[in-house]
Amino acid sequence: MSTTTPPQPLGRLRVIDLATLFAGPLAATLLGDFGADVVKVEHPAKPDPSRGHGPAKEGVGLWWKVLGRNKRAITLDLSRPGGRATLLKLAATADVVIENFRPGTLEKWDLGWEELSAVNPRLILTRVTAFGQFGPYAHRPGFGTLAEAMSGFAAITGEPDAPPTLPPFGLADSIAALATAYAVLTALAGRDRTGEGQVVDMAIIEPILTVLGAQPTWYDQLGYVQERTGNRSANNAPRNTYRTADGSWVAVSTSAQSVAERVLRLVGRPELIDEPWFATGADRAAHADVLDAAVGDWVATRSRAEVLAEFEKAEAAVAPIQDVRDVLEDPQYQALNTITTVPDPELGPLRMQNVLFRLSSTPGAIRWAGRPHGADTDAVLTELGLTGAQLRALREEGAV
């Protein structure tokens, strides 16, 4: 582990990560990236399932290396008396606890807000669940996929004559993780004013609904229900993906009127700019067939490199459709150091996404990749003052 990192803005925070799959743990990762001391607590016999998600190398899960970065890994069985008592000791030293058990689970172990706040009145207890802490669905099992379905995301994603489409990655969980990190920092700012902690109730079904835009307001005021439009937009055109002569794909967007005009001049169809319907994005969208044909025919006769170069020269908005291989070679990502290399004692150098944003004075850093299951149990619990005899007793009980 590197100890030579620049000063970090969250360096005085301690976060206890009790959560699994994926919103809660990712929120803790985002806090750890900017210096928080994140202590990941896993069951002694049942590690976080993310350790087994996706591809592995030499039996080591690669997703965990990213999700578990900047976290110290310990084990505790919270359902056992020794595990409960140890968590309370740990919570007394913490600023934040993040958990995603079904509502009532911590209370069943006598580890609810009443007990946690009793040992640490300044604690922020962050509860991340599919449906929130109350309401008719609160006790149902749930994952991000259900949020993607319930929120309206799947209903508007896909081609008009095809089934609703779910994302092939944890979209709702990831959005909820960003929202949870924001909620934690907001609650901490509140604590600075009041001196007291509080409970954060994050329902994964809500943040994704927020990023879908004004759909509830449209329906409330106009009875308007957004439908699936594939790659097209109801608000502007041309907006689609187009295939190049060398078999690649590019994406074009014309959210600004001036950009739409530049695109049509570039592709040799300036007469369309004079059509009465070209003056607004919504009217252009109603004539997407005409505009897609104009752009698509032009793109189809040129290589991807030629298309990108001509669009750049015309100051029109375009991007290549890239897979992960292209991302790793992309010069803009390289300039931003978006993908960085992290040394790892198990697997050697690992490339992964860097911290989420750049701060000029107190930048974040990836200090280490995800640690082995329970690797830091003795170190963390010794910091709490537990003796070797007490650690042995906890192991004999099966609490660690």
ROTILUM-465345 format. One line per 3 residues: number of its first residue (from 0); for each residue z, x, y of C-alpha. Coordinates in pm, whole numbers, plus 50000, padded with zeros to 5 digits. Example, Ala and Ser with C-alpha at 12.3 -4.5 7.8 and 13.67 -1.06 7.14 Angstrom:
// ROTILUM-465345
0 = 50780 51230 49550  50714 51367 49894
// end
This chain:
// ROTILUM-465345
0 = 50000 50000 50000  49906 50128 50343  50186 50157 50598
3 = 49971 50292 50880  49843 49966 51031  49818 49884 51403
6 = 50077 49648 51556  50026 49292 51443  50119 48973 51629
9 = 50294 48800 51336  50472 49112 51217  50820 48963 51262
12 = 50753 48650 51056  50849 48601 50695  50655 48337 50500
15 = 50751 48215 50153  50439 48097 49970  50532 47852 49691
18 = 50190 47686 49686  49891 47696 49448  49522 47602 49455
21 = 49411 47654 49741  49495 47515 50085  49859 47626 50101
24 = 49803 47977 49963  49504 48036 50192  49709 47930 50495
27 = 49968 48190 50393  49690 48448 50354  49569 48379 50708
30 = 49921 48437 50840  49958 48753 50632  49633 48890 50770
33 = 49799 48915 51110  50117 49079 50994  50345 48813 50846
36 = 50554 48932 50551  50428 48685 50291  50629 48659 49971
39 = 50428 48484 49701  50655 48303 49453  50506 48220 49112
42 = 50653 48081 48793  50748 48361 48552  50536 48217 48268
45 = 50275 48019 48467  50108 48230 48738  49913 48074 49024
48 = 49601 47927 48855  49381 48101 49113  49443 48422 48921
51 = 49219 48276 48651  48960 48105 48870  48608 48244 48886
54 = 48479 48576 48758  48715 48851 48644  48676 49224 48601
57 = 48867 49400 48323  49077 49086 48288  49175 49085 48657
60 = 49077 48774 48854  48873 48862 49161  48945 48544 49357
63 = 49314 48630 49346  49242 48971 49496  49124 48789 49811
66 = 49365 48493 49812  49664 48713 49726  49596 48986 49977
69 = 49877 49092 50210  50132 48913 49988  50421 49052 49789
72 = 50428 48889 49447  50754 48778 49288  50848 48533 49014
75 = 51111 48257 49019  51160 47948 48806  51282 47704 49069
78 = 51393 47452 48811  51664 47689 48682  51997 47735 48862
81 = 51940 48106 48916  51591 48048 49049  51713 47776 49284
84 = 51997 47992 49416  51766 48288 49468  51511 48080 49657
87 = 51784 47955 49889  51883 48317 49956  51519 48397 50028
90 = 51473 48090 50249  51774 48197 50455  51576 48507 50558
93 = 51245 48329 50618  51066 48163 50907  50826 47951 50701
96 = 50812 47802 50354  50474 47668 50236  50471 47439 49932
99 = 50226 47195 49774  50423 47024 49498  50391 46648 49468
102 = 50632 46472 49707  50980 46463 49563  50945 46771 49340
105 = 51148 47006 49561  51405 46729 49604  51432 46697 49226
108 = 51534 47064 49217  51775 47018 49509  51546 47231 49724
111 = 51431 46970 49975  51452 46982 50352  51822 46894 50348
114 = 51913 47196 50135  51665 47439 50293  51756 47352 50651
117 = 52124 47379 50563  52082 47749 50481  51833 47807 50764
120 = 51819 47555 51051  51528 47748 51208  51306 47718 50901
123 = 50959 47560 50915  50900 47376 50586  50525 47326 50548
126 = 50426 47064 50290  50059 47060 50191  49948 46779 49960
129 = 49634 46581 49897  49757 46259 50056  50065 46346 50260
132 = 50435 46278 50205  50425 45897 50227  50189 45604 50180
135 = 50047 45433 49869  49867 45745 49741  50138 46002 49816
138 = 50248 46053 49457  49899 46070 49307  49767 46405 49185
141 = 49491 46526 49412  49261 46814 49497  49019 46898 49776
144 = 48734 46730 49588  48902 46394 49641  48930 46464 50013
147 = 48560 46550 50027  48489 46214 49864  48738 45999 50058
150 = 48675 46143 50404  48309 46045 50421  48179 46399 50376
153 = 48008 46332 50041  47865 46003 50166  47662 46177 50438
156 = 47569 46488 50237  47250 46504 50032  46904 46351 50046
159 = 46871 45984 50146  46746 45875 49802  46982 46101 49603
162 = 47349 46066 49505  47630 46170 49741  47682 46545 49718
165 = 48002 46744 49682  48021 47106 49805  48017 47380 49538
168 = 48329 47543 49683  48669 47439 49818  48557 47301 50153
171 = 48837 47050 50215  49101 47297 50096  48966 47568 50325
174 = 48957 47339 50629  49310 47226 50547  49420 47590 50520
177 = 49295 47662 50871  49467 47348 50997  49789 47443 50816
180 = 49799 47789 50972  49750 47625 51312  50025 47372 51232
183 = 50266 47649 51133  50207 47840 51455  50246 47518 51656
186 = 50575 47443 51481  50694 47797 51549  50608 47754 51917
189 = 50814 47436 51911  51102 47628 51758  51087 47874 52044
192 = 51161 47582 52278  51421 47393 52072  51572 47664 51853
195 = 51535 47434 51552  51298 47422 51259  51106 47118 51137
198 = 50884 46983 50859  50503 47009 50870  50331 46732 50671
201 = 49970 46835 50601  49749 46592 50406  49429 46757 50284
204 = 49237 46431 50337  49287 46452 50715  49150 46783 50855
207 = 48809 46736 50691  48791 46391 50849  48854 46550 51187
210 = 48564 46795 51156  48321 46517 51058  48303 46417 51421
213 = 48316 46077 51593  48230 45861 51293  48536 45632 51321
216 = 48467 45580 51692  48098 45512 51631  48189 45249 51374
219 = 48468 45101 51587  48250 45063 51895  47902 45010 51750
222 = 47940 44925 51383  47735 45240 51316  47762 45402 50972
225 = 47609 45750 50938  47378 45780 50637  47251 46074 50435
228 = 46962 46254 50602  46935 46567 50388  46877 46871 50609
231 = 46766 46655 50897  46986 46542 51185  47004 46202 51350
234 = 47062 46378 51681  46775 46626 51711  46452 46750 51555
237 = 46298 46970 51435  46605 47059 51232  46543 47152 50870
240 = 46480 47433 50624  46127 47563 50589  45964 47780 50323
243 = 45787 48100 50428  45471 48250 50284  45669 48504 50078
246 = 45883 48237 49911  46190 48271 50132  46350 47999 50343
249 = 46458 47976 50705  46665 47720 50894  46564 47594 51237
252 = 46784 47407 51485  46685 47254 51819  47005 47100 51951
255 = 46901 47195 52306  46593 47037 52463  46473 47371 52598
258 = 46488 47526 52251  46290 47235 52103  46019 47294 52362
261 = 46007 47667 52285  45970 47598 51912  45678 47362 51961
264 = 45502 47608 52191  45561 47885 51938  45409 47690 51649
267 = 45103 47596 51854  45180 47229 51915  45262 47212 52289
270 = 45095 46872 52322  45388 46715 52135  45620 46813 52420
273 = 45434 46565 52643  45498 46272 52409  45743 46020 52565
276 = 45963 46037 52254  46009 46414 52283  46243 46383 52580
279 = 46564 46313 52382  46713 46450 52063  46756 46108 51905
282 = 46394 46013 51975  46273 46345 51839  46478 46279 51525
285 = 46297 45948 51483  45971 46145 51470  46100 46416 51234
288 = 45804 46382 50997  45563 46489 51271  45783 46772 51393
291 = 45867 46900 51043  45497 46914 50961  45424 47110 51278
294 = 45696 47366 51215  45661 47374 50837  45286 47436 50843
297 = 45331 47727 51083  45617 47883 50888  45431 47847 50557
300 = 45160 48091 50667  45398 48373 50764  45648 48598 50591
303 = 46018 48556 50658  46025 48876 50861  45735 48753 51075
306 = 45895 48412 51131  46227 48565 51236  46058 48814 51468
309 = 45842 48550 51638  46133 48310 51683  46345 48586 51835
312 = 46065 48678 52073  46037 48311 52176  46418 48279 52214
315 = 46422 47994 51964  46704 47935 51716  46636 48037 51357
318 = 46826 48197 51068  46730 48310 50720  46873 48119 50424
321 = 47087 48395 50273  47277 48434 49949  47570 48671 49909
324 = 47338 48968 49849  47173 48910 50185  47509 48859 50356
327 = 47628 49201 50243  47317 49363 50392  47294 49155 50709
330 = 47310 49382 51018  47506 49130 51228  47777 49094 50962
333 = 47779 49472 50930  47822 49515 51306  48116 49273 51304
336 = 48264 49435 50990  48285 49083 50847  48285 49225 50495
339 = 48527 49513 50462  48635 49745 50181  48993 49734 50055
342 = 49137 49999 49819  49301 49852 49510  49505 50039 49247
345 = 49380 49813 48966  49008 49794 49037  48935 50061 49297
348 = 48747 49978 49620  48689 49603 49669  48461 49438 49922
351 = 48584 49110 50065  48584 48901 50382  48774 49065 50665
354 = 49040 48893 50878  48917 48578 51045  48885 48695 51405
357 = 48923 49002 51624  49209 49059 51870  49163 49342 52119
360 = 49527 49457 52138  49700 49335 51819  49433 49318 51550
363 = 49493 49191 51201  49444 49402 50890  49415 49377 50514
366 = 49694 49602 50399  49640 49545 50026  49455 49314 49789
369 = 49624 49061 49561  49909 49218 49364  49980 49180 48991
372 = 50195 48887 48881  50558 48957 48972  50487 49312 49088
375 = 50733 49297 49377  51013 49088 49225  51268 49370 49200
378 = 51189 49508 49546  51211 49174 49726  51525 49056 49548
381 = 51694 49392 49597  51626 49353 49971  51821 49027 49949
384 = 52117 49222 49817  52093 49136 49448  52228 49407 49220
387 = 52072 49538 48903  52322 49336 48701  52226 49019 48887
390 = 51857 49083 48829  51922 49132 48457  52117 48806 48449
393 = 51830 48621 48615  51589 48761 48357  51814 48661 48071
396 = 51827 48309 48215  51446 48304 48243  51476 48245 48619
399 = 51253 48544 48705
// end
